[in-house]
Amino acid sequence: MNIGSLKLDSNIFLAPLAGITDKAFREICQGFGAGYCETEMVSAKALTFGDKKSFELMEISNSNHPCGIQLFGNEPDIMAQGAKFAKDALADVIDINMGCPAPKVANNGCGSALMKDPVLCGEIVKAVKSAVAIPVTVKIRKGFDDENVNAVKVAEICAENGADAIIVHGRTRQQYYSGQCDLDIIKQVKESVDVPVIGNGDVKDIKSAEKMFNYTNCDGIMVARAALGAPWIFKILNEYFRKGIIIQEPSKEEKLDIMIKHIEQICKYKGEHMGILQSRKHMAWYLKGFKGAAAFRNDAGRVSSFEEMHSLVKNVLEKQNINDKE
């Protein structure tokens, strides 16, 4: 599929996740076939203030394309300025966040709170489109709450003002990530706009991905939580939808090898101390489903060096081998 002038090799994408989809994670997911990914949310206002951490969030490696930079804010002119910074950081796409449910974002009138003002949504898209010559997308939710389900209206206004694609998470802000994703709203958005629509929410395996595609007729899908500790999901989905082939997950040894490479990449970018600290959550996700997983996840929460990480992996493998023999 295409997003504006950007041609993508796969229509199965990695969803942006705050505190998770850093450069290392994006790279590993794209290595397994994610057709497109986005950075963590970046504050457009913080960029205009020269905030160092915000600029670091926008770093994209040579192997990390195509990659969009996701901006949040609620002032059209500030969002336009932020988009220019993002373009200079080599973004392939500017994604405008209109779906984040976090209180620190929504309570400041940004993220999902923007859906309460569809006219403002359109003004922001128009300002960003006028500022940069690269594709612009919008990520929205079903609505702010059950009394204000207006994804179709917001999508139409955003498309009218130049959005090149609409990403729809089928939950309201009120739901956060609870309950079920509403496929009907994604289907309705797809039927109401002439730009590509990307479905997001509850895609966790072949069955759920196929249901999303078939029911909503969406052009692409985003995988979020299902990729945590399992970046190979993109290879599994691509093999199925391209070739009709169902491939197996990696072996236990292969999963641990992928985990090690992932963590080493995090440490390459952030240094061993900070990298290991930030890797603990990834270790816990990778270890899900292993024999003795609860104890190993607890151990992962205390790992503070490469040496300790390799010891943990050795213990995990020994535990699996003992159980397999039994």
C-alpha positions in Angstrom: 0.0 0.0 0.0 1.0 3.7 -0.3 0.7 6.5 2.2 0.7 9.5 0.0 3.9 9.3 -2.1 5.4 6.7 0.2 5.3 3.1 -1.2 5.4 0.4 1.5 6.4 -3.2 1.0 4.0 -4.5 3.6 0.7 -3.3 5.0 1.4 -4.7 8.5 2.8 -2.0 10.7 4.3 -1.6 14.2 2.1 0.8 16.3 3.8 3.6 18.2 4.0 2.8 22.0 5.4 5.4 24.5 8.5 4.1 26.3 8.7 1.1 24.0 9.0 1.8 20.3 12.5 3.2 20.5 15.1 2.9 17.7 16.2 -0.6 18.7 12.7 -2.0 18.9 11.7 -0.5 15.6 14.8 -1.9 14.0 14.2 -5.4 15.2 10.5 -5.4 14.2 11.4 -4.1 10.7 14.0 -6.9 10.6 11.1 -9.3 10.9 9.1 -7.6 8.2 7.1 -4.7 9.8 6.3 -2.6 6.7 6.3 0.7 8.6 6.8 2.0 12.1 6.6 5.2 14.1 8.6 6.8 16.9 7.3 7.3 20.4 5.2 10.4 20.8 7.1 13.6 20.6 5.9 17.0 21.9 5.8 19.6 19.2 6.0 22.3 21.8 9.0 20.7 23.4 10.8 20.7 20.0 10.2 24.5 19.6 11.9 24.9 23.1 14.9 22.9 21.9 14.3 20.0 24.3 17.2 17.6 23.9 15.2 14.4 24.9 12.5 15.2 22.4 15.0 15.5 19.6 16.6 12.2 20.7 13.2 10.5 20.4 13.2 11.5 16.7 16.4 9.8 15.9 16.0 7.4 13.0 18.8 5.0 11.9 19.6 4.1 8.3 18.0 0.7 8.7 14.9 2.1 10.3 13.1 3.4 7.2 10.3 3.8 6.4 9.6 5.5 9.7 7.2 8.2 10.8 7.6 10.6 13.6 4.5 11.0 15.8 3.9 14.5 17.1 1.4 15.6 19.7 0.1 19.1 20.5 -3.0 21.2 20.2 -1.8 24.4 18.5 -1.7 24.4 14.7 1.2 26.7 14.4 3.3 24.9 17.0 2.5 21.5 15.3 3.6 23.0 12.0 6.9 24.0 13.5 7.3 20.6 15.1 6.6 19.0 11.7 9.5 20.9 10.1 11.9 19.7 12.8 10.6 16.1 12.3 11.1 16.4 8.5 14.7 17.6 9.2 15.2 14.5 11.3 14.5 12.4 8.2 10.9 11.4 9.0 9.2 9.6 6.1 5.8 10.6 7.5 4.4 13.0 10.1 1.8 11.3 12.2 -0.5 13.5 14.3 -1.5 11.9 17.6 -5.2 12.4 18.3 -5.6 9.2 20.2 -3.4 9.1 23.3 -5.5 8.4 26.4 -2.8 9.2 29.0 -4.0 11.9 31.5 -0.9 14.0 31.2 -1.5 14.3 27.5 -5.3 14.3 27.2 -5.8 16.6 30.2 -3.7 19.2 28.5 -6.0 19.2 25.4 -3.8 17.0 23.3 -4.0 13.4 22.1 -7.5 11.9 22.4 -8.9 15.2 23.8 -8.5 16.7 20.3 -11.4 14.6 19.2 -13.7 16.8 21.2 -13.0 19.6 18.7 -13.2 18.2 15.1 -12.7 21.7 13.6 -9.4 22.1 15.5 -8.3 18.6 14.3 -8.8 19.8 10.7 -6.9 23.0 11.4 -3.9 21.1 12.8 -3.8 18.8 9.8 -4.0 21.7 7.4 -1.2 23.5 9.2 1.1 20.5 9.2 0.4 19.7 5.5 1.3 23.3 4.6 4.5 23.1 6.5 6.0 19.9 5.1 6.1 18.1 1.7 6.0 14.6 3.1 2.9 12.5 3.9 0.8 13.3 6.9 -1.3 10.8 8.8 -3.6 11.0 11.8 -4.1 8.5 14.5 -7.5 8.7 16.2 -9.8 6.7 18.4 -13.4 5.6 18.2 -14.2 8.8 20.2 -13.5 10.4 23.5 -16.2 8.4 25.3 -19.4 6.4 24.6 -21.4 9.6 24.4 -19.1 11.1 21.8 -18.3 8.5 19.2 -17.2 10.7 16.3 -14.3 8.9 14.6 -16.1 9.1 11.2 -16.6 12.9 11.5 -13.0 13.5 12.6 -11.6 11.3 9.9 -13.6 13.1 7.2 -12.5 16.5 8.4 -8.8 15.3 8.6 -9.0 13.8 5.1 -10.6 17.0 3.7 -7.7 19.0 5.1 -5.1 16.8 3.5 -4.4 13.8 5.7 -2.9 11.0 3.6 -4.1 8.2 5.8 -6.2 7.6 8.9 -5.2 5.2 11.6 -8.1 4.2 13.8 -7.9 2.5 17.2 -11.3 1.0 17.8 -11.7 2.1 21.5 -12.7 5.3 23.1 -10.4 7.3 25.3 -12.6 6.3 28.2 -11.8 2.6 27.6 -8.0 3.1 27.4 -7.0 -0.4 26.4 -9.8 -2.3 28.2 -12.8 -4.1 26.5 -12.8 -5.1 22.9 -11.8 -3.1 19.8 -14.9 -2.0 17.8 -14.3 -3.2 14.3 -17.6 -1.5 13.2 -16.1 2.0 13.7 -13.0 1.1 11.7 -15.3 -0.2 8.9 -17.4 3.0 9.0 -14.3 5.2 8.7 -13.0 3.1 5.8 -16.4 3.6 4.0 -16.4 7.4 4.7 -13.0 8.5 3.4 -11.0 8.1 0.2 -7.6 7.9 1.8 -6.1 4.6 3.2 -7.4 3.5 6.6 -5.2 1.5 9.0 -7.0 -0.6 11.7 -5.5 -0.7 15.2 -6.6 -2.7 18.2 -6.5 -6.4 19.3 -4.4 -7.6 16.4 -2.5 -10.4 18.1 -2.3 -13.3 15.7 -3.3 -14.5 12.2 -7.0 -15.0 13.2 -7.5 -11.5 14.6 -5.5 -9.9 11.8 -7.6 -11.7 9.1 -10.8 -10.7 10.9 -9.6 -7.0 11.0 -8.9 -7.0 7.3 -12.0 -9.0 6.2 -14.5 -7.2 8.4 -13.4 -3.6 8.0 -11.8 -3.8 4.5 -9.0 -1.6 5.9 -5.9 -1.0 3.9 -3.4 -1.9 6.6 -3.2 -3.0 10.2 -1.1 -2.0 13.2 0.3 -4.4 15.7 0.9 -3.0 19.2 1.0 -5.1 22.4 1.3 -8.4 20.5 4.7 -7.4 19.3 6.1 -7.1 22.8 8.6 -9.9 23.4 7.5 -11.3 20.0 8.7 -9.2 17.1 8.5 -12.2 14.9 4.8 -11.7 14.7 5.4 -9.6 11.6 7.1 -12.4 9.8 4.3 -14.8 10.8 1.6 -12.4 9.5 3.4 -11.5 6.3 4.0 -15.1 5.4 0.4 -15.9 5.8 -1.1 -12.9 3.9 1.5 -13.0 1.1 1.9 -16.7 0.6 -0.9 -18.4 2.6 1.8 -20.1 4.7 1.5 -20.7 8.4 4.9 -20.7 10.0 5.8 -21.6 13.6 7.1 -19.3 16.2 10.9 -19.4 16.8 12.2 -22.1 19.2 12.9 -21.3 22.8 16.6 -21.0 22.0 15.9 -18.7 19.0 13.6 -16.5 21.1 16.3 -16.0 23.7 18.9 -15.3 21.0 16.6 -12.6 19.5 16.1 -11.2 23.0 19.9 -10.9 23.5 20.4 -9.2 20.2 17.6 -6.8 21.0 19.0 -5.9 24.3 22.5 -5.5 22.9 21.1 -3.1 20.4 19.3 -1.1 23.1 22.6 -0.9 25.0 24.4 0.2 21.9 22.2 3.2 21.6 21.8 4.0 25.3 24.8 2.6 27.0 25.0 -0.6 29.1 23.7 0.8 32.4 20.7 2.7 31.0 20.1 0.1 28.3 19.9 -2.8 30.7 17.6 -0.9 33.0 15.3 -0.1 30.1 15.6 -3.7 28.8 14.1 -5.3 31.9 10.5 -4.9 30.7 11.5 -6.4 27.3 13.1 -9.4 29.1 9.9 -10.0 31.0 7.9 -10.0 27.8 10.3 -12.3 26.0 10.2 -14.8 28.9 6.4 -15.1 28.9 5.4 -18.7 28.3 8.7 -20.2 29.4 8.7 -22.9 32.1 9.3 -21.0 35.4 8.4 -17.7 33.6 7.1 -15.9 36.8 10.4 -16.5 38.6 12.5 -15.6 35.6 10.5 -12.4 35.0 11.2 -11.5 38.6 14.9 -12.2 38.1 14.8 -10.0 34.9 13.6 -7.1 37.1 16.9 -7.2 38.9 19.3 -7.6 36.0 21.8 -4.7 35.8 24.6 -5.9 33.4 25.3 -8.0 30.3 26.9 -10.6 32.5 23.7 -11.0 34.6 21.6 -11.0 31.5 23.6 -13.9 30.0 23.4 -15.8 33.3 19.7 -15.4 33.3 19.5 -16.8 29.8 21.6 -19.7 30.7 19.4 -20.5 33.7 16.3 -20.2 31.5 17.6 -22.7 29.0 18.7 -25.1 31.7 15.2 -25.0 33.2 13.6 -25.7 29.9 16.0 -28.6 29.2 15.3 -30.2 32.6 11.5 -29.9 32.1 11.8 -31.3 28.5 13.6 -34.4 29.8 11.0 -34.9 32.5 
